[in-house]
Amino acid sequence: MANPSLNLRARIASGKFLIVPGIHDMIAAVVAKKVGFEAVYGSGYWTTASAYGLPDAGIVSYTQMLDRMATLVRSSDAAVIADADTGFGGLLNVHHTVRGYEDAGIAAIQIEDQEFPKKCGHTPFKRLVPVGDMVDKVKVAVAARRSPDMLIIARTDARQSEGLEGSIARGQAYAEAGADIVFCEALTTEDEMRAACRAVRAPMMANMANGGLTPIIRADRLAELGYALAIYPALTSLVAAAAIETALMRLKQDGDGEPADMPMFNFREFCEMIGFTEVWDFEKKWAR
């Protein structure tokens, strides 16, 4: 693995709840690195929005997503959990996707049971593949990985079309197929979340998506409900977008390029965070 400092399988098995912030671009990646998170989440929705200005609707290709996730691995010291949509096609595509993500240094790959083209799990018009088709995808993903340290996360989007029972039944089937972690997406209450964690025989992942269908619950409470980890895919993106809007409105209205009441990262520190120190040292050694 590209980031051997954390064995994600062992970390999940330890039973200590894992908080995983979503990363939408490499600025967020280096800030998360400074803060010291053990794992980060490469969100399909937010990396697509950041890199291409497009919605999470199956528009971005495997090649584009792989490049983005590989860049995140290079930019982070954390274990990277990466969104891989539906595996970008059929069973052969899933095999190829798992191999490509593993070669890029991804610690865990997330595949969902939607039809292609997929939709964001908290938006309408999602359509699911049959349970058996997704079970086969999970089995192919498990067989494709070269190292057991790479985890397979199986996501089901069944809650809105098949109800809680359908979501749990799919989660159980994916766990039995070999998924290391199960992700029942878009559950709507704490009671639903508790029921899913009790029923599915695998470590469970929660999605704390700001503005989504699932209530935002504190990490300690999620652990009490039975979750092993939670991703926070929208937090950095929405906070950054709000700050950018405020700063740009100030600039447009007042011509103020450094508003005193807005937090601003130190430029020198940021230069060091993204690697300019090495560039400066190189120049001192080799510049003529």
Sine and cosine of phi, psi and omega as CSV:
sin_phi,cos_phi,sin_psi,cos_psi,sin_omega,cos_omega
0.00,0.00,0.50,-0.87,-0.04,-1.00
-0.94,0.34,-0.47,0.89,-0.03,-1.00
-0.85,-0.53,0.99,0.15,-0.13,-0.99
-0.98,0.20,0.00,1.00,-0.07,-1.00
-0.92,0.39,-0.35,0.94,0.01,-1.00
-0.71,-0.70,0.86,-0.51,0.17,-0.99
-1.00,0.05,0.96,-0.28,-0.14,-0.99
-0.91,0.43,-0.58,0.81,0.02,-1.00
-0.88,0.48,-0.73,0.68,0.01,-1.00
-0.91,0.42,-0.60,0.80,-0.01,-1.00
-0.91,0.42,-0.67,0.74,0.04,-1.00
-0.91,0.41,-0.66,0.75,-0.03,-1.00
-0.91,0.42,-0.36,0.93,-0.02,-1.00
-0.92,0.40,-0.37,0.93,0.03,-1.00
1.00,0.04,-0.07,1.00,0.04,-1.00
-1.00,0.10,0.79,-0.62,-0.07,-1.00
-0.87,0.50,0.68,-0.73,-0.08,-1.00
-0.93,-0.38,0.83,-0.55,0.04,-1.00
-0.99,-0.11,0.82,-0.57,-0.13,-0.99
-0.80,-0.59,0.98,-0.21,0.00,-1.00
-0.96,0.30,0.56,-0.83,0.12,-0.99
-0.97,0.24,0.59,-0.81,0.00,-1.00
-0.86,-0.51,0.83,-0.55,-0.05,-1.00
-0.97,-0.24,-0.37,0.93,0.05,-1.00
-0.43,-0.90,0.03,-1.00,-0.13,-0.99
-0.98,0.18,-0.27,0.96,0.16,-0.99
-0.92,0.39,-0.73,0.68,0.08,-1.00
-0.87,0.49,-0.57,0.82,-0.02,-1.00
-0.89,0.45,-0.72,0.70,-0.05,-1.00
-0.96,0.29,-0.51,0.86,0.07,-1.00
-0.93,0.36,-0.67,0.74,0.05,-1.00
-0.88,0.47,-0.57,0.82,0.06,-1.00
-0.89,0.45,-0.68,0.73,0.03,-1.00
-0.89,0.45,-0.68,0.73,-0.03,-1.00
-0.92,0.39,-0.56,0.83,0.13,-0.99
0.98,-0.20,0.60,0.80,0.06,-1.00
-0.96,0.28,0.60,-0.80,0.01,-1.00
-0.97,0.25,-0.54,0.84,-0.03,-1.00
-0.62,-0.78,0.49,-0.87,0.07,-1.00
-0.73,-0.68,0.33,-0.94,-0.08,-1.00
-0.90,-0.44,0.85,-0.52,0.10,-0.99
-1.00,0.09,0.99,-0.15,-0.10,-0.99
-0.98,0.17,0.76,-0.64,0.06,-1.00
-0.90,0.43,-0.69,0.72,0.00,-1.00
-0.85,0.52,-0.79,0.61,-0.19,-0.98
-0.99,0.13,-0.52,0.86,0.10,-0.99
-0.94,0.34,-0.56,0.83,0.08,-1.00
-0.91,0.42,-0.71,0.71,0.02,-1.00
-0.90,0.45,-0.68,0.74,-0.06,-1.00
-0.94,0.34,-0.71,0.70,-0.10,-0.99
-0.98,0.18,-0.58,0.82,-0.17,-0.98
-0.81,-0.58,-0.13,0.99,-0.03,-1.00
0.90,0.44,0.57,0.82,-0.07,-1.00
-0.84,-0.55,0.41,-0.91,0.05,-1.00
-0.97,0.22,0.37,-0.93,0.02,-1.00
-0.99,0.16,0.99,0.16,-0.10,-0.99
-0.67,-0.74,0.56,0.83,0.03,-1.00
0.96,0.27,0.32,0.95,-0.05,-1.00
-1.00,0.09,-0.62,0.79,-0.03,-1.00
-0.97,0.22,0.65,-0.76,-0.10,-1.00
-1.00,0.06,0.20,-0.98,0.11,-0.99
-0.82,0.57,-0.72,0.70,-0.05,-1.00
-0.88,0.47,-0.69,0.72,0.02,-1.00
-0.90,0.43,-0.69,0.72,-0.03,-1.00
-0.93,0.37,-0.65,0.76,0.02,-1.00
-0.87,0.50,-0.68,0.73,0.02,-1.00
-0.87,0.50,-0.68,0.74,-0.01,-1.00
-0.91,0.42,-0.68,0.73,-0.03,-1.00
-0.94,0.34,-0.62,0.79,0.05,-1.00
-0.90,0.45,-0.61,0.79,0.05,-1.00
-0.90,0.43,-0.62,0.78,0.04,-1.00
-0.90,0.44,-0.67,0.74,0.05,-1.00
-0.86,0.51,-0.70,0.72,0.00,-1.00
-0.92,0.40,-0.45,0.89,-0.09,-1.00
-1.00,-0.03,-0.08,1.00,-0.16,-0.99
-0.77,-0.63,0.54,-0.84,0.16,-0.99
-1.00,-0.05,-0.08,1.00,-0.07,-1.00
-1.00,0.05,0.32,-0.95,0.19,-0.98
-0.93,0.36,0.71,-0.71,-0.07,-1.00
-0.97,-0.24,0.85,-0.52,0.18,-0.98
-0.99,-0.11,0.83,-0.56,-0.19,-0.98
-0.86,-0.51,0.75,-0.67,0.12,-0.99
-0.95,0.33,0.76,-0.65,0.05,-1.00
-0.80,-0.60,0.44,0.90,0.06,-1.00
0.78,0.63,-0.82,-0.58,-0.03,-1.00
-1.00,-0.06,0.15,0.99,-0.20,-0.98
1.00,0.06,0.09,1.00,0.09,-1.00
0.91,0.41,0.55,0.84,0.09,-1.00
0.60,-0.80,-0.60,-0.80,-0.03,-1.00
-1.00,0.05,-0.33,-0.94,-0.12,-0.99
-0.90,0.43,-0.64,0.76,0.03,-1.00
-0.90,0.43,-0.62,0.79,0.06,-1.00
-0.90,0.45,-0.64,0.77,0.04,-1.00
-0.88,0.48,-0.72,0.69,0.04,-1.00
-0.83,0.56,-0.76,0.65,-0.03,-1.00
-0.90,0.43,-0.63,0.77,-0.02,-1.00
-0.91,0.40,-0.71,0.70,0.01,-1.00
-0.88,0.48,-0.70,0.71,0.01,-1.00
-0.88,0.47,-0.69,0.72,-0.01,-1.00
-0.91,0.42,-0.68,0.73,0.02,-1.00
-0.91,0.40,-0.65,0.76,0.01,-1.00
-0.90,0.43,-0.68,0.73,0.03,-1.00
-0.88,0.48,-0.50,0.86,0.01,-1.00
-0.98,0.22,-0.17,0.99,0.02,-1.00
0.99,-0.14,0.24,0.97,0.01,-1.00
-0.93,0.36,0.66,-0.75,-0.01,-1.00
-1.00,0.04,-0.50,0.87,0.01,-1.00
-0.48,-0.88,0.67,-0.75,-0.03,-1.00
-0.89,-0.45,0.72,-0.70,-0.04,-1.00
-0.95,-0.30,0.81,-0.58,0.02,-1.00
-0.81,-0.59,0.64,-0.77,-0.10,-1.00
-0.89,-0.45,0.24,-0.97,-0.12,-0.99
-0.98,-0.17,0.49,0.87,0.08,-1.00
-1.00,0.08,0.35,-0.94,0.21,-0.98
-0.94,0.33,0.41,-0.91,0.12,-0.99
-1.00,-0.04,0.70,-0.71,0.01,1.00
-0.98,0.20,0.65,-0.76,-0.05,-1.00
-0.98,0.22,0.14,-0.99,0.08,-1.00
-0.76,-0.65,0.38,-0.92,0.14,-0.99
-0.81,0.58,0.66,-0.75,-0.08,-1.00
-0.91,0.42,-0.23,0.97,-0.02,-1.00
-0.92,-0.38,0.37,0.93,0.08,-1.00
-0.83,-0.55,0.30,-0.95,-0.07,-1.00
-0.98,0.20,0.07,-1.00,0.13,-0.99
0.95,0.31,0.46,0.89,0.11,-0.99
-0.97,0.25,0.63,-0.77,0.08,-1.00
-0.78,-0.62,0.68,-0.73,-0.13,-0.99
-0.97,-0.22,0.47,-0.88,0.17,-0.99
-0.99,0.13,0.33,-0.94,0.09,-1.00
-0.85,0.52,0.48,-0.88,-0.02,-1.00
-0.81,0.58,-0.70,0.72,-0.04,-1.00
-0.87,0.49,-0.58,0.82,0.03,-1.00
-0.91,0.41,-0.67,0.75,0.01,-1.00
-0.95,0.32,-0.59,0.81,0.08,-1.00
-0.85,0.53,-0.68,0.73,0.04,-1.00
-0.89,0.45,-0.62,0.78,0.03,-1.00
-0.89,0.46,-0.68,0.73,0.02,-1.00
-0.88,0.47,-0.70,0.71,0.00,-1.00
-0.89,0.45,-0.66,0.75,0.03,-1.00
-0.91,0.42,-0.67,0.74,0.01,-1.00
-0.88,0.48,-0.70,0.72,0.01,-1.00
-0.89,0.46,-0.68,0.74,-0.02,-1.00
-0.95,0.33,-0.47,0.88,-0.09,-1.00
-0.97,0.26,-0.53,0.85,-0.08,-1.00
-0.92,0.40,0.58,-0.81,0.01,-1.00
-1.00,0.05,-0.52,0.85,-0.03,-1.00
-0.90,-0.44,0.71,-0.71,0.06,-1.00
-0.92,0.39,-0.20,0.98,0.03,-1.00
-0.96,0.28,-0.28,0.96,0.11,-0.99
-0.99,0.11,0.83,-0.56,-0.09,-1.00
-1.00,-0.08,0.55,-0.84,0.06,-1.00
-0.96,-0.29,0.86,-0.51,0.04,-1.00
-0.96,-0.28,0.85,-0.53,0.01,-1.00
-0.97,-0.24,0.85,-0.52,-0.01,-1.00
-0.96,-0.29,0.68,-0.73,0.16,-0.99
-0.89,-0.45,0.70,-0.71,0.04,-1.00
-0.97,-0.26,0.50,0.87,-0.15,-0.99
-0.98,0.17,-0.25,0.97,-0.16,-0.99
-0.82,0.57,-0.68,0.74,-0.11,-0.99
-0.98,0.19,-0.40,0.92,-0.03,-1.00
-0.96,-0.29,-0.48,0.88,-0.07,-1.00
-0.87,-0.49,0.07,1.00,0.03,-1.00
0.97,0.24,0.03,-1.00,-0.02,-1.00
-0.88,0.47,-0.67,0.74,-0.01,-1.00
-0.88,0.48,-0.65,0.76,0.03,-1.00
-0.91,0.42,-0.65,0.76,0.02,-1.00
-0.89,0.46,-0.71,0.70,0.00,-1.00
-0.91,0.41,-0.68,0.74,-0.01,-1.00
-0.88,0.48,-0.66,0.75,0.05,-1.00
-0.91,0.41,-0.68,0.73,0.04,-1.00
-0.85,0.52,-0.66,0.75,0.03,-1.00
-0.90,0.43,-0.67,0.74,-0.01,-1.00
-0.90,0.44,-0.62,0.78,-0.02,-1.00
-0.95,0.31,-0.58,0.81,0.08,-1.00
-0.90,0.44,-0.68,0.74,0.01,-1.00
-0.91,0.40,-0.46,0.89,0.02,-1.00
-0.97,0.23,-0.19,0.98,0.07,-1.00
0.87,-0.48,0.05,1.00,0.03,-1.00
-0.87,0.49,0.69,-0.72,0.00,-1.00
-0.98,0.20,-0.53,0.85,0.00,-1.00
-0.67,-0.74,0.63,-0.78,0.04,-1.00
-0.91,-0.42,0.62,-0.78,-0.11,-0.99
-0.76,-0.65,0.99,-0.14,0.10,-0.99
-1.00,0.07,0.98,-0.22,-0.14,-0.99
-0.98,0.20,0.53,-0.85,0.20,-0.98
0.88,0.48,0.59,0.80,0.20,-0.98
-0.93,0.36,0.49,-0.87,-0.25,-0.97
-0.93,-0.36,-0.16,0.99,0.00,-1.00
-0.59,-0.81,0.29,-0.96,0.09,-1.00
-0.88,0.47,-0.61,0.79,0.00,-1.00
-0.88,0.47,-0.66,0.75,0.05,-1.00
-0.90,0.45,-0.66,0.75,-0.02,-1.00
-0.91,0.42,-0.68,0.74,0.04,-1.00
-0.89,0.45,-0.69,0.73,-0.02,-1.00
-0.89,0.45,-0.66,0.75,0.00,-1.00
-0.91,0.42,-0.68,0.73,-0.01,-1.00
-0.90,0.43,-0.58,0.82,0.01,-1.00
-0.95,0.32,-0.56,0.83,-0.15,-0.99
-1.00,0.06,-0.58,0.81,-0.12,-0.99
-1.00,0.05,0.80,-0.60,-0.07,-1.00
-1.00,-0.04,0.92,0.38,0.06,-1.00
-0.24,-0.97,0.38,-0.92,0.13,-0.99
-0.83,0.55,0.67,-0.74,-0.09,-1.00
-0.94,-0.35,0.62,-0.79,0.02,-1.00
-0.92,-0.39,0.73,-0.68,0.06,-1.00
-0.98,-0.19,0.48,-0.88,0.03,-1.00
-0.90,-0.43,0.96,-0.28,0.05,-1.00
-1.00,-0.08,0.97,0.24,-0.07,-1.00
-1.00,-0.07,0.95,-0.31,0.00,-1.00
-0.83,0.55,0.79,-0.61,-0.01,-1.00
1.00,0.07,-0.01,1.00,-0.04,-1.00
-1.00,0.01,-0.23,-0.97,-0.09,-1.00
-0.99,0.11,-0.33,0.94,-0.04,-1.00
-1.00,-0.05,0.72,-0.70,0.02,-1.00
-0.90,0.44,0.60,-0.80,0.05,-1.00
-0.99,0.14,0.87,-0.49,-0.10,-0.99
-0.83,-0.56,0.60,-0.80,0.00,-1.00
-0.88,0.47,0.46,-0.89,-0.10,-1.00
-0.86,0.51,-0.66,0.75,-0.03,-1.00
-0.90,0.43,-0.55,0.83,0.04,-1.00
-0.95,0.33,-0.63,0.78,0.05,-1.00
-0.87,0.50,-0.65,0.76,0.04,-1.00
-0.88,0.47,-0.65,0.76,0.04,-1.00
-0.90,0.44,-0.55,0.84,0.00,-1.00
-0.95,0.31,-0.31,0.95,0.06,-1.00
0.89,-0.46,0.11,0.99,-0.02,-1.00
-0.99,0.17,0.51,-0.86,0.06,-1.00
-1.00,-0.03,-0.49,0.87,-0.03,-1.00
-0.35,-0.94,0.29,-0.96,0.07,-1.00
-0.64,-0.77,0.62,-0.79,0.13,-0.99
-0.98,-0.21,0.50,-0.87,0.00,-1.00
-0.81,-0.59,0.95,0.32,-0.24,-0.97
-0.93,0.37,-0.49,0.87,-0.16,-0.99
-0.99,-0.16,-0.21,0.98,-0.19,-0.98
-0.85,0.53,-0.83,0.56,-0.06,-1.00
-0.90,0.44,-0.60,0.80,-0.05,-1.00
-0.92,0.40,-0.74,0.67,-0.06,-1.00
-0.95,0.33,-0.61,0.79,0.06,-1.00
-0.91,0.42,-0.70,0.72,0.01,-1.00
-0.90,0.44,-0.68,0.73,-0.01,-1.00
-0.89,0.46,-0.65,0.76,0.02,-1.00
-0.91,0.42,-0.67,0.74,0.01,-1.00
-0.91,0.41,-0.65,0.76,0.03,-1.00
-0.89,0.46,-0.70,0.72,0.01,-1.00
-0.87,0.49,-0.71,0.71,0.00,-1.00
-0.88,0.47,-0.71,0.70,-0.01,-1.00
-0.90,0.45,-0.65,0.76,-0.02,-1.00
-0.95,0.32,-0.56,0.83,0.08,-1.00
-0.90,0.43,-0.65,0.76,0.06,-1.00
-0.88,0.47,-0.69,0.73,-0.01,-1.00
-0.90,0.44,-0.68,0.73,-0.03,-1.00
-0.93,0.36,-0.68,0.73,-0.10,-1.00
-0.99,0.14,-0.63,0.77,-0.14,-0.99
-0.91,-0.41,-0.16,0.99,-0.08,-1.00
0.92,0.38,0.41,0.91,-0.08,-1.00
-0.99,-0.11,0.95,-0.32,-0.02,-1.00
-1.00,0.02,0.02,1.00,0.03,-1.00
-0.48,-0.88,0.93,0.36,-0.05,-1.00
-0.88,0.47,0.80,-0.60,-0.14,-0.99
-0.92,0.39,-0.46,0.89,-0.09,-1.00
-1.00,-0.06,0.15,0.99,0.03,-1.00
-0.94,-0.33,0.75,-0.66,0.08,-1.00
-0.86,0.50,0.67,-0.74,0.02,-1.00
-0.63,-0.78,0.75,-0.66,-0.01,-1.00
-0.92,0.39,0.61,-0.79,0.04,-1.00
-0.92,0.38,0.80,-0.60,-0.10,-1.00
-0.89,0.45,-0.68,0.74,-0.01,-1.00
-0.89,0.46,-0.70,0.72,0.02,-1.00
-0.89,0.45,-0.64,0.76,0.00,-1.00
-0.90,0.43,-0.65,0.76,0.07,-1.00
-0.84,0.55,-0.68,0.73,0.01,-1.00
-0.92,0.40,-0.61,0.79,-0.03,-1.00
-0.90,0.44,-0.57,0.82,-0.05,-1.00
-1.00,-0.10,0.13,0.99,0.19,-0.98
0.96,-0.29,0.19,0.98,-0.01,-1.00
-0.93,0.38,-0.43,0.91,0.03,-1.00
-0.85,0.53,-0.69,0.72,0.03,-1.00
-0.90,0.43,-0.62,0.78,0.04,-1.00
-0.90,0.44,-0.70,0.71,-0.01,-1.00
-0.91,0.42,-0.65,0.76,0.05,-1.00
-0.89,0.45,-0.64,0.77,0.04,-1.00
-0.88,0.47,-0.69,0.72,-0.01,-1.00
-0.89,0.45,-0.64,0.77,0.02,-1.00
-0.89,0.46,-0.57,0.82,-0.06,-1.00
-0.99,0.16,-0.65,0.76,-0.22,-0.98
-0.91,-0.41,-0.27,0.96,-0.07,-1.00
-0.90,0.43,0.62,-0.78,0.06,-1.00
-0.93,-0.36,0.00,0.00,0.00,0.00
